[in-house]
Amino acid sequence: MTHNPVRPWRNIERRKSRQIRVGKVLVGGDAPISVQTMTNTITSDVAATLEQVQRCAVAGADIVRISTPDVESTRALKEIVAESPVPIVADIHFHYKRAIEAAEAGAACLRINPGNIGDSKRVAEVVKAAKDHGCSIRIGVNAGSLEKHLLDKYGEPCPDAMVDSGLDHIKLLQDNDFHEFKISVKASDVFLAAAAYQQLADATDAPIHLGITEAGGLVSGTVKSAIGLGNLLWMGIGDTIRVSLSADPVEEVKVGYEILKSLGLRHRGVTIISCPSCARQGFDVIKTVSALEDRLAHVTTSMSLSIIGCVVNGPGEALMTDIGFTGGGAGKGMVYLAGKQDHTLSNDRMVDHIVELVEAKAAEIEAAEKLAAE
């Protein structure tokens, strides 16, 4: 739960779920909501796949999923897992033997699709491999690949069909005395996914992996994911998230964190509050914010920065942020520190100076946290 006694309307009561482990990352229970992404390289190209995994990890990814459609991929997985800075989930479709090979290669988790993985005997073999090698499992229900008998029963993909699929597969795992699993019920339709997740949350205490699958490109997919995931997270549903975009996986990580940050559920890096700009602006707001986002991408310490073009809303926003800059006149503006006016600054020095201030504040926060932990 996020607890804010001063502003209780900001509180989110998280659904109580069991906790499992994906490698070194805890998922569920009181663990932070983890952010995942998925590589889009050819897995057998170890160098390219590792390069992408490492970039995603630098961006903040807690877990990275990798598709393993063939033997060449599962062979490569062993080397990738050994070099990866984060736990690797092996994405399995159709062939249960790939799951066994991935477990043997050191995957931290196996993602299996109930509609594609096969009968109970094959599931039992996958479970044995997971137990033998310390893997967790994600049951990945997808509206686009539901079992035939469920489509025959319900006529089309619907929340009941998706949840039935997931619960049937949960029973298969539990019948094999396996409990280290999480579950997702993804759809590209926001309404369908949201309804299925709400129903699932009431039906099981398993950790829930949130996602709107095949959400679209960077802009459209971000909007769709923010609506679907944001509403569910606001309701307290979700223990780990993946934003699915037709874009660089690093962008998925960034969007995932922005969704969590906007709800106060996870904090990482600099949150920039900026105006859309208008004729009142005392400097080029859009260009400045773009430059600051790029220059401050390396800062992982949580803090807030307001960049407002004029004095209409600038002082008010600066009151609520660690550092602020408000446009004025004559080619200069006002710098705010901890909500108070501190000094004026010329526009031409603005970006460099603000970067220096943010880096200094980050060092101050980190030092204080280190001292508190001693």
N, C-alpha and C positions, 0 to 999 in steps of 0.2 A: 504493500500500500504506500502511495505517496501521501505523506501527512503534512497538511498545512493548516494549523489551528487559526491562523490569522485570516486566511482566505479558504475556507472549507469547500467552496465550490470548485477548487482545483484538485480536490482529493480523488484518487482512483483506487477502488478496492479491488485488488487483483484476485482472480479466481484461485482457489486453493488446489494445487496439483501436486502429484508425486514428483520427486526429483530423480533425474537420471544423470548419467555422465556421458558426454561425447568427448572422448579423450580427456584432456585437462579441463574442459568446459562443463560446468554444471548447468543443466537445463531443467526448469521447473522449480517448484517450491518457492523459496525466497531468493533464488539466484537472479541476477540482473537479466533482463530480456536480451538475449544474444542476437547478433546480426550476422546473417549468412549471405553468401552469394554463390555463384556457380561459374566455373570456367567455361569458355566457349572455344578453346583451342582443340586441336586433335590430341587426345590424351597420350597417344604413343609418342608424340613430340615432347619429350620430357623437358627439354630446355624452355620451350615456349610456354608449356603449362606451368612449370615452376615459376617462371618470370611473372606470369599473371597472378598466380597464387600469392607471391611475395608482394606485388603491388597492392593487391586487395588487403593483405594483412597490414601493410603500412597505412592504408586508408581506414583501418579499424575493424576489418572483418574478424569475427571470433571463430568462425567455422567456414570452410570452403567445400563445396560439393563438386565432384568430378564425375563425368559420365564414363562408364566402363562398358561399352557395347560389345567388345570383342576381346579375344585372348591377348592381343597386342596391348590393349589398354590395361588389362589387369596385370600384365607383366611390367608395364611401365609404372604402375601404381606403387610398387614396392620402393622404387627409387624416389618417386615424388613424395611419398609419405616420410621417408627418411630425411628429406631436405626441407620439408614444409614447416614453417613457423607456427602453423595452426592445425587443429585436427581436420582430417579429411573424411568426408562422407562419400562413399561410392554409390553412384546412381545406377540402379539395376533395372533393366527392362527385359522382359521376355525370357531370358535364360538364367535359370537359378544357379547354374554352375559358375556364372560370372560373380555371383554373390559369394560363393564359397571361395573362389580364387581371390576376391577382393579382401575377404576376412583374413586369408592366409598372407596377403601382401601387407597387412597392417592397417587397413582402414579403421577409423575410430567408430564409424557408424555405417550401416547399410540401409539405403533407401530402396524399399521394394514396393511395387505397385500391385495391389490385390487383384486387379483385373488382368494382369499380365504374367504374374510370377509362376502360376501353375497350381497343381492340386496340393492337398494337405501333406502328402509324402514329400514333395519337393520343399514345401515350407519347413517341414521337420528337419530336412538336411541343412537348410540355410540356418535355422535356429541352432543346430548343433555346432556349425562352424562359428557362429557368433559367440556362443558360449565358450568354445575352445580358445578363441582368440580375443576375448574381452571386448567384443563389439556391442554397441547398442543398435537398435533398429528403428527406422522411421517407416511407419505405415503411410504410404503416400497415395491417398485416394484422389483421383482426378475425374472430373465430370466427363471428360472426353474419352475415358477408357474404362467405364464401369463394366462389371460382369454382365454377360448376356441375360442371365436369369433375372437380374435386377431390372434391366431395361425392359424385359418382357413383363415383369410384374408391375412396374410403375409407368411404362410407356415412354418415358424420356428421363434424362438426368434431372433429378430434383433433390431437395435436401434429405428427404426420407431415404432415397436410394443411396445417396452418398454416405450417410451415417450408418445405414445398415451394412454397407460394404466394409466400412471401417470397424464396426463392432464385430462383424463376422471374423475379420482378420485378427482383431484383438483376442478373440476366443481361441483362434488357432495358436497364437503365441502362448497364451496362458495355459492351454492344454498341454503345451510342451514345456511348461514350467519356466517360461521366459517372461520377464517383467521389465526389462530395461528397454522400453520402447516409448516413442512419442508418435504423434499422429497428425496428419493434415487432411483437409477435405477441400481441395482447391478447385476453382472454376474461373474462367475468364469473365463470367457474368458476376458483377459485384453483388447483386441482389441474391443470387444463388449461393455464392460463396459465404456471404454474411449469414444468411439463414441457416446454412449447413453448419457453420462453425458455432453458432449460438445453440443449435440443437445438440451438437457434439459435446459442447462444454457442460451440458446438463447430464450427459449420458455416461461420462467417464471421468476419472480423476487423472488420466494420463496427461503428461505435458503436451501442449498443443503448438504445432509449427504453423504459423500464419503465412499466407501468401495468396495473392490474386494472380493466377497463372496466366501466362501469355498476355500480359497487360498492355503491351504495345511499345511504342518508341519512347524516347527519353521524356518528352513533354506529356504526351497522352498517357503513357504508362505510369508516370509519376503521379499524375492527378488521380487516375483510377486506383492506384495502390494507396495513396493517401486517404482517399474516401473510404475504401474497404477496410484496410488495416487500421486506419486511424479510429474509425468508429468501434471496431472490435476491441482495440487496445483501451479505448476510453471506457468501455464496458468492463474492463478487467480481464478480457480473454486474450491469451497469447503468451507463450513462454520463449519463443524464438521466432524470428521473422526473416523472410527473404522477399525482396522486391524484385519482380521479374521484368526486365526491360530489354528491348532490342537495342542494346548499347553496351559500352565497355562495362564489365562487371564492377569496376571501381565506382561507377556512377550508382550502381545498385546499393553499394555500401553507404555512399554519401546520402542517398535518399532515405535509406533505412534509418540512419542516425537522425536525420532531420525530422522524420516522423516521430521518433521516440523523444527527441529533444523538445519538440513542440508540445508534447503532453507531459513533460517533466519526468519521463520514465527512465531516461538514460542521458548522461551528460558527457560530451566529449568535444573538445575544441572550442573555438570561438563562435558564439552565436551573434551574428550581425543583424541588428535591427536597422533598417534603412527605409527611407521614403521612396516612392516611385518617381519623384522629382516633378517639378512644374516650373512655371515662369518665375517663381519666387526664389528659386535656388541660387545660392551664393557661390556655388562651384558645380562642376560636372559630377553629380551624384552617381550616375550609372557607371561611368568610367572609373571613378574612385572605388566603388564597392567591388567592381570586377577585379581591380588591381589588388585590393586588400584580401579578397578571397584567395587569390593566387599566392600572395606573399605570406599569408597566415595559415596556409594549409598544413604546415609542419607542426603547428601548435596543437597539442592534444589536451592541455589543461583546460578545464571548463571555465569559461568566463563570458561576459557579455560586452558588446561594443555597439554603440548607436552612432549612425552616420546620417544626419538629417540636414537637408539642404537649406533650411531657413529657421527663423526664430519662432515660427507659429507653434510647431510641435516639438522642436528640438530640445528646449530646456526640460520639458516634461518627460520626454523619453530618456534624456540623460540622467534624470533623477533615479531611474530604475536600472541603470547599467554601470558596469565597473569603469568603463572608459567611454567618453562620448565626444563627438565633434559636431558643432552646429554652425552652419554657414551664416556669415554676416554680410558685411559690405566692404568695399575698398580692398578686395582681394585677400581677405583674411576672415577667420572664424574663431569660435571659442572652444577650448578644450576643457572637458569636464572630467574630473577624477572622483570616483566614488560619489557621483551625483552632484558634486559642487564645482562651480566655476574655478578654474585653476590658472589658465593663461591663454592668451591669444596666439594664433598661429597663422602664418601666411599659407595660402592655398597651395603654393608651389612646393612647400615642404611637408604638406599634410601627410601623404602616404608613408614616406620614410619615418617621420616622427611618430605616427600612430603605430607603425610596426614596432618601433623601439619601445614604446610605452607598453604595448601588449606583451612583448617578450619579457620585459622587466617585471610586469605584473605576474606573468606565468611563473617566472623564477621565484618570485616572492611567495606565491601560493604553494608551489612545490616544496619550498623550504619549510614553510609552516606545517604542511602535512607531514613531512619527514620528521620534524621535531615532535609533533603530536604523537607519532607512532612509536617514538623511542621510549 
